[in-house]
Amino acid sequence: MFSRKVSVRAATAALMMLVAATEARATLFIGSLDYTRFQGTPNVTKLGFTYDDATHALVYGTQQNIASLNGADGIMFAPNGNLLVTSNTTGSVYRLDASNGNLLQTVSTGGPADFHMALDPTGTQFYSSDRYTRTTGPLDTFKIDADGTIHNATTTPITGGDTNVTQLAFAPNGKVFYTDGTPNSNGSIGLFTFGSPNDTTTRLFAPNVVTAAHGILYDSFTGLMTMFGGGSVATLDPTAATNAAIVASLKQRNGINSDFDQGALDGFGHAFIAGNNQITFIDYSATHDITSALNTVIIVSKDGAGNAIGAIDDLAPLVGPGANPVAPEPSTIVMVASGGLALLGARLLRRRKR
């Protein structure tokens, strides 16, 4: 009888120590990436991942096909959880049931093609435009209802330093930033102002200065605007008081990989970046600087089953506007696991008392 009490006590103590360690250090991040392929079908795909930031072990699952569309490029989630995808061939936006890939709606943009998207912080509309021309190109604005229904696009001409934008990103202080550049060459970055009859761009740098001027997101982990493109990453401080101070805050790291398009940030210092035939992962949770040479960088060209990750284009956001509203954040899963261990420990204690 004594030995049983000792073993239960020892097991309970060990378990509670494990719970405490797990809850004190949430090292395991579990989630999934939704992304498009710029050629071939299926061209909308999901890939699960697990990352341990203590051991820096990144494990991918097997790619799961979601849908085959007539062209696919930009991808994000609507506020109701539907999946939105732009076509790089037909000038359409597709709305999909994210659970099974069923096509729910097709909306014409009125143009030859649309690419990157950005969801307005209000969740009532989103934006897209032609990224490749880098000439005069209007911004497409789509109203979206609470049930996910998309309304036909309205277009607004763009004037200013750049007359076309690749993507918009919204800072919490109300500033709107844009990029204008193709995936593997230098481009422009600036401030974007909505207006009527024209939207206006204010270029912050001379043309073709910033290599990473393609995809752009606000990073809630660092509080910085973060850009991707041309195998490089860059950041700007949106809270700088003047445009000159924003320019002075530019940090860029070139040559991490040969090909970057759009990235996804998880809000905990981890970035996944799409790049043709691979996904580049950057852990900057320790440095708080995605451009630091001290960060862990992992480049993977195959999924967990050994299948090639081919022609990958854009990734849906993991947090913030455009992220899946019904999926738990990576840390939530860890906390749920910790809670489960705590519940098991409490049951052992009750059993010991009985």
MIMIFI-947870 format. One record per residue: residue in three letters; x, y, z of N, C-alpha, C in turn. Coordinates in pm, whole numbers, plus 50000, padded with zeros to 5 digits. Layout:
# MIMIFI-947870
ALAXYZXYZXYZ ...
***
This chain:
# MIMIFI-947870
MET500834988050000500005000050000500865012550000 PHE501915012350079502835023750086503495026149952 SER503925015049890504605016549762503675022549656 ARG502405018949663501465024449565501315039449584 LYS501225043749714501095057949742502325065549692 VAL503485059749714504715066249670504745067549519 SER504345056649448504395057049303503395067049249 VAL502205067849308501215077449262501705091649288 ARG502295093549410502795106749444503915110849348 ALA504825101349323505945104349232505455107249092 ALA504495098949045503955100948910503235114348900 THR502465117449005501725130049004502675141949005 ALA503725141149090504695152149095505395153948963 ALA505775142848901506465143648772505555149748667 LEU504265145548670503325150648572503085165548590 MET502945169848716502705183948741503915192348705 MET505135186748723506335193748679506335195348528 LEU505865184748457505785185448311504775195948268 VAL503635196348339502615206348308503175220348327 ALA503845222548441504405235648469505425239748364 ALA506265230148326507265233248224506615236348091 THR505555228748057504885230847929504185244247926 GLU503495247748040502765260248042503705272248051 ALA504875270348112505815281348125506525284247994 ARG506665273947910507385275747785506605268947673 ALA505815276647602505015271247492505905269847369 THR506575258547358507575256847253507035250147128 LEU505875243747136505375236247022504285244246951 PHE504515247046824503565254546743503025245346634 ILE501715244146630501055235146537500035243046456 GLY500055241646325499115248846240499125243246100 SER498545250746008498535246345868498655258445777 LEU499265256345661499455266445559498495263745444 ASP497755273945402496925273045282497605281245175 TYR497825275345058498565282644955498105279044815 THR498515287344719498165285244579499405281144500 ARG499145275044383500205272044286499925280044160 PHE500995285744101500795294343984500645286443855 GLN500825273243860500595264943742500235250943785 GLY499535243743694499125230143724497895229643813 THR497335217843827496205215543916496425202343989 PRO495865201144110495165211144189496085222944220 ASN495495234744231496315246744254495955254244381 VAL495105248244466494855253444601495095241944697 THR496025243744791496555232544869496715236545015 LYS496675226645103496885228545246498025219645292 LEU498835224745387499975217145439500105219745588 GLY500005209245669500155210545812501625211345853 PHE501885217645969503255218746017503285218146169 THR504425214146221504715214546364506125219946381 TYR506285229746471507595235546495507875236346644 ASP509025231346683509495232046821510595242646827 ASP510305254046892511295264846890512405262846993 ALA512335251747069513455248447158514515240347083 THR514055231046999514975222546923515145227246779 HIS514325236946737514305242046599514005230846499 ALA513125221846540512715210946451511395214846384 LEU511415215546252510235218846173509825206446094 VAL508585202146114508075190046048506815193645971 TYR506795190245843505605192345761504855179245744 GLY503525180245727502715168745696502685166245547 THR501635159745501501445156945359500515167445299 GLN500845172345181500005182245115498625176545088 GLN497615184745117496225180945093495635190244988 ASN495115184544880494545192544773493175197844814 ILE492955210744793491685216944827490815218944704 ALA491385224644596490565227644479491435229044355 SER490795227244239491415229844109490625241044042 LEU491255252544024490595264343969491245268343838 ASN490545276743763491095281943638492025293543672 GLY493215290243716494185300043760494045303143907 ALA495185304743977495175307744120496425315644155 ASP496255325844239497405333744282497205338344426 GLY496525349744447496285354644582495355345444660 ILE495545344744792494715336044874494605341945015 MET493395341745069493165345845208491785340945249 PHE491455342745377490165338645429489245350645445 ALA487975348645413486955358645442486655358445592 PRO486045368945646485745369145789484845357745836 ASN484065351845744483205340745785483875327045771 GLY485125326845726485865314245714485935308545574 ASN485215314545477485355310145338486765313545288 LEU487215305945189488535308045131488375316145003 LEU489155326944988489105335544871490385333944790 VAL490245332144659491395329944571491215338344445 THR492265345644405492225353044279492795344444167 SER492285346644047492775339443930493835347643858 ASN494945341143824495995347943748495805346643597 THR494655341143556494415339343412493065344643366 THR492055345043453490705348343407490165361543461 GLY490865368243552490325380343610489135377543698 SER489185366743777488085362943864488575361444007 VAL487645362944101487875359344240486935347844273 TYR487495337244330486705325444367486495325244517 ARG485275321544558484985319344700484715304544720 LEU485475298344811485415283944831484975280744974 ASP484345269144988484125263345120485455257645165 ALA486055263245269487395259245310487455244945360 SER486325239345403486315225845458486375215045351 ASN485835217945232485795207545128486225212544990 GLY486525225444976486975230844848485875233544748 ASN484605231744786483505234244692483465248944653 LEU483235251344523483155265044473481795270844508 LEU481805282044580480565288444623480195300344536 GLN481195307144479480905319344404482095322944318 THR481815328444200482835333944112482455348244079 VAL483365357644101483105371844077484145377143980 SER483695384243878484615389943780485205402943833 THR486505404843807487175417143847487055428043742 GLY486665424243621486585433843513487895435943441 GLY488935429043483490245430343420490775416943376 PRO491995416543321492555404043269492955394343379 ALA493365399343497493815390543605493975398843732 ASP493835392443845494115398843974495005389644055 PHE495755395344149496785387644216496675389144368 HIS497625395344433497595396244579496325403144627 MET495895399444748494725405544809495085411144946 ALA494245420244994494365425545130492965427945183 LEU492695422745302491405424645367491435437445449 ASP490445446045429490325458145508490145454445655 PRO490735461945750490595458645892489145457945940 THR488225464645870486815463845908486185450545872 GLY486825443045782486285430145739485125431345644 THR484835443245592483685445345504484055446245358 GLN485345446945327485775447645188487235443245177 PHE487645439745055489045436245031489475442044898 TYR490795442044876491375449044763492315439744685 SER492405442544555493335435244471493625443644347 SER494765441044283495075448144159496065439944077 ASP496285444543954497205437643862498635441243900 ARG499405431643945500745434443996501805434443888 TYR501555428343773502635425943678502885437543582 THR501865445243553502055455543451502995466543498 ARG502865470643627503645481443684503505494043599 THR502345495243536501965507443466500635511643526 THR499865519543455498595524143510497665512243530 GLY497215510343654496305499343684495425502943801 PRO494125502443786493225506343895493225496044006 LEU492805500644123492645491844238491235486144237 ASP491105472944252489795466444259489375465344404 THR488155469944434487595469244568486355460544565 PHE486305450544655485195441244661484505442444797 LYS483225445744797482445445244919482155430644952 ILE482165427345082481905413645123480935413645241 ASP479885405545232478865404945335479295395645448 ALA478545396045557478865387745673478795372845640 ASP477945369045544477845354845508478875350845404 GLY479775360045366480825357045271480535361145129 THR479315365145098478965368944962479805380844916 ILE480405379544797481235390044739480435397644634 HIS480555410844634479905419144533480905422644424 ASN480375425944306481245429044193482215440244227 ALA483365439744165484425449244195484085463244146 THR484505473044222484565486844175486025490544160 THR486345498444060487745501644032487995516544050 THR489155519744104489555533644126490945535644068 PRO491135545343980492475548043925493455552044036 ILE494725548944014495785552244109496685562844048 THR496935573444123497845583944080498935585744185 GLY500005592744147501075595344242502385589544195 GLY503255586244291504575580944258504515567844182 ASP503555559344216503315546744145501845546244106 THR501575541443987500195540843938499625526843940 ASN500335517744003499865504044020500405499044153 VAL499675490444219500155484644344500095469444336 THR501035463044403501015448544415500165444244532 GLN500365450744647499615446944766499545458744862 LEU498475458844943498305468645050498455461745185 ALA498865469445286498935464445423498585475745518 PHE497845472545624497285482545713497995482145849 ALA498525493645891499135494946022498065498846124 PRO498225495246251497225498646352497005513646369 ASN497995521746335497845536246352497105542946236 GLY496575535046142495795540246032496565542245903 LYS497885541445907498665542645784498495530345697 VAL498425532545566498305521645470499555521745383 PHE500215510445374501435509145295501145500645172 TYR501955502845067501815495044946503185490644897 THR503185480044818504355476144739503975476044592 ASP504955477844507504755477244364505995470744304 GLY505925457844277507085450844224506775436444190 THR507465431244092507345417144057508125408744158 PRO507875395444162508435387344270509955387444281 ASN510665387644171512115385544176512925397244125 SER512385409344145513165421144109512815432344206 ASN513665442544210513435453644302512165461044267 GLY511565467644369510335474844347510225487044435 SER508995492044446508725504244522507915501144647 ILE508095509444749507315509044871506885523244904 GLY505645524744953505205538044987503935538045069 LEU503375550045087502125551945160500985553245061 PHE499835547345096498675547045008497535554745073 THR496885563144993495765571145043494535568344957 PHE493455563845021492205561644950491545575244924 GLY490985576744805490325589244773489365587744657 SER488765598844619487825599144507488045612144429 PRO488195611344298488005599544214489225590544204 ASN490375594744261491595586944248492145583144385 ASP492785571544392493635568144506495025573744477 THR495805576244583497105582644564498205574844634 THR499345573844568500525567544627501585578044653 THR502275576544766503425585044800504635576044813 ARG505475576244712506635567344711507655571644816 LEU508145561944894509105564945000510555562944958 PHE510765555444852512115552644805512175554844654 ALA513355556844604513515557244459513115543744401 PRO512665543444276512235530644217513335520144221 ASN512925507944246513805496344237514945496444337 VAL514725502544453515745502744558515585490944653 VAL514355487244683514085476944783513835463544714 THR514705453944739514575440844676513295433744719 ALA512915435644845511785428244901510445435044878 ALA510335443644778509105451344756508095443444673 HIS507555432944732506505425244663505375422144760 GLY505475411644839504485409244942504735418345061 ILE503655422245131503795430845249502715427545351 LEU503095427245479502185424445590502585432845711 TYR501615435245799501935441045928502225429646024 ASP503335430646098503745420246191503395424646333 SER502405418246394502005421746530503065417946632 PHE503985409146598505055404946690506095415946707 THR506465422446598507485432946605506905446946595 GLY505665448246549505085461446527505605468146402 LEU506175460346308506785465846187506045461046063 MET506085469045958505665464345827506775455145774 THR506395443645723507365433645680507125430145534 MET508185430045454508085427945310508895415645267 PHE508465409845153509115398045097509265400044946 GLY510335394644890510505394944745511955392944707 GLY512185386544593513545385144542514485377944636 GLY513985368444715514815361144809515235369344929 SER514555380644955514935389845061513755393245150 VAL514065398145270513045403145362513455417245406 ALA512465425345441512745439045484511665443545581 THR511985453745661511025459245756511085474445755 LEU509935480545793509825494945811509045497545939 ASP509305508746003508585512646123507405521546086 PRO506155516746098505005524946058504695536146156 THR505285535746276504995546046376505925557946367 ALA506885557546275507805568846260507025581546229 ALA507465592546286506685604946279506665611146140 THR507725609446063507805615445930508145604845827 ASN507905608145701508265598845594509755596245591 ALA510545606645621512005604845623512405595045732 ALA511705595445846512005586145955511595571845919 ILE510515570545843510115557145796511195551545705 VAL511685559745613512745555545522513995551645600 ALA514335559445701515535556645780515405543645859 SER514165539145883513965526945961514075514245877 LEU514285515645746514365503845659515515494745702 LYS515195481945720516205471545740515935460645637 GLN516965455945573516795446145467517895435645474 ARG517515423345450518485412545438518265405745304 ASN519275406145221519175400545087519765386445081 GLY519315379044981519945366344947519675354845042 ILE518585355245116518245343745200517885331745113 ASN517165334545006516745324244912516715330644774 SER516595322544671516645327844536515305333244489 ASP514225330244561512905333644507511915335144622 PHE511405347144643510345349544742509155356044673 ASP507965352544719506755359044670506015365144787 GLN505115357644847504345362544961504665354145084 GLY504605360345201504865353245325503655353145416 ALA503735345045522502705344545625503405344745761 LEU502945353345851503515354945984502535349446087 ASP503055342846193502155336846291501965345446416 GLY502615357046423502455365646538503305361946657 PHE504165351846643505045347346751506495346946708 GLY506815354246600508195354846555508585343846460 HIS507615338746385507895328346285507275332646151 ALA508035331046043507575334645910507705322745817 PHE506675320645735506705310945626506625318945496 ILE507545316545403507605324545281507535315345160 ALA506575318145070506435310244948507515314244849 GLY508085304244781509145307144687509265296644579 ASN508365296744483508425287944366508335273144405 ASN509465266644430509455252344461509885249344604 GLN509675258844693510075256544831509365266244924 ILE509385262845051508905271745156510095274945245 THR510355287845265511425292245353510825296145487 PHE511335290445594510875293245729511945301245803 ILE511535311845873512465319945952511935321046093 ASP512755317146191512425318846332513205331046383 TYR512495342146406513125354246457512565357846595 SER512015347746665511405350046796512425354746899 ALA513675350846885514705354946981515275368646949 THR515455371746820516075384446781515065395846767 HIS513785392346746512745402446716513095410446592 ASP513855404446502514275411246380514355400946268 ILE513385401246177513355391046072514535392345977 THR515205403945977516345405945887517675401645949 SER517675397046074518915393546142519555380946084 ALA520865381146074521605369346028521675358546134 LEU521235361546257521275351846367520045342846369 ASN519055345746287517815338046289518015323946234 THR517175314846281517125301346224516365301846092 VAL516975296845985516355296545853516315282045805 ILE515115277445769514945263745721514235264245586 ILE514865258745483514305258645348513935244245313 VAL512675242245279512165228745251511515228545113 SER511855218345034511295216944899510375204944886 LYS510225197144996509345185444994508505185045121 ASP507305179245110506465177945228506895165645308 GLY506135162445414506515151545502506485137845437 ALA505765136545324505705123845253506725123045140 GLY507555133345127508565133345022508085138644890 ASN506875144444886506345150044762506875164244742 ALA507215167544620507765180744591506745191744617 ILE507215202844673506375214644689506625223244567 GLY505845221344461506135227444332505245239344299 ALA505825249344234505105260944181504285268044287 ILE504785268544411504045275244518504075290244495 ASP502925296644514502785310844482502575319144607 ASP501345319844658501035328244773500535319844890 LEU500775324845011500305318645135499205327145197 ALA498175320645250497155328045324497715332545458 PRO497295344245508497785348945638497475338845749 LEU498335338545849498115329945965497445337346080 VAL497675350446089497025358746191496665372146127 GLY495755379546191495385392546142494365391846030 PRO494105403145963493125403245853493485393045745 GLY492495385045706492715374945603493105361345655 ALA493305360045788493605347045847492315339345870 ASN492445326245887491285317745910490655321146046 PRO489435326346048488845330546176488375318946263 VAL488285306846207487795295546284488905285946324 ALA490145288846285491275280146321491975285846443 PRO492365277446539493095282446655494485287146616 GLU494975297446686496345301646664497285290646715 PRO498505290046664499425279546706499565278146856 SER499655289246931499855288247075498625283047145 THR497425285447087496195280547150496215265447161 ILE496715259047056496785244447058497705239747169 VAL498805246947189499735243347295499075244847431 MET498335255747451497695258047579496605247747605 VAL495895243647500494905233047517495565220147560 ALA496705217047498497445204947536497885205847682 SER498365217647723498795219447860497625217747955 GLY496465223347918495285221848001494875207448016 GLY495035199747907494715185547914495605178248011 LEU496905181648012497825175548108497465179448250 ALA497065192048270496685196448403495455189048452 LEU494495186848362493285179548399493635165248438 LEU494525158948361494945145348394495625145048530 GLY496475155148560497135155648690496135157148802 ALA495105165448783494075167148885493325154248911 ARG493075146448806492385133548823493235123948904 LEU494545124048878495425115448955495415119349103 LEU495385132449129495355136949269494055132549337 ARG492945133649267491665129449326491665114349352 ARG492215106649259492285092249276493135088649395 ARG494245096049413495145093549526494415096449657 LYS493615107249663492885110449784491855099649818 ARG491165094649712490205083949738490895071249788 
***
